[in-house]
Amino acid sequence: MDKDRIEGATQNVAGKVEGAAGNVAGDMQMEAAGTVRQAAGKVQNLYGQAKDATREATGAAIDYARGPGSDAVAKLVHNNPVGSLLVAAGVGFALAMMIRPQPRRPQRRWRYY
């Protein structure tokens, strides 16, 4: 659990308490401040949840990348480095050809003789 989630939950509860106290006392400014504090707490809690989700997704991706397939690719590259380099260059060239914009053709000029 991220510290932003804990602080956000704390601010959310404090905002609820402050808003309720402002409502009971009839102080609109205190009630509004409590509502703002509660919203800030919710935002900070959501930020902490996003950080946690990102951390978990990163860990899962790293675990997946360290799987048995990566060992086979590493062994293949180690056994045939020149072939691997040529394959990587070919893939890079193909991607570059797909990504680059097509050249503009000059417009035809009609000549009247």
C-alpha positions, 0 to 999 in steps of 0.5 A: 500500500502506497503512502499516498493512499494512506494520506488520501484516506486520512484527508478524506476522513478529516474532510468529512469530519470538518464538513459535518462540523461546519454543517452542524455549526452552520458555518458554510465556509468550514463546510466548503473547506471540508468538502475541498479537503475531502475531494483532495483526499479522494484525488490523492487516494486515487493517485496512490491506487494508480501508483500501486497498479503501475508498480504491480503491472511493472512487476508482472511484466518483468516476471513475464520477461524473465520467463523461459522464452527469454532464455531461449532467445538469449541462447540463440543470440549467443550461438549466432550473433551475426544472424541475430544482428542481421535479423534485427537490422531487417526488422528495423528497416521494415519498421522504418519503411512502414513508419516513414511518410511517402515522398511527395510527387511533383505536380505535372506541368502542362506545356502548351506549345 
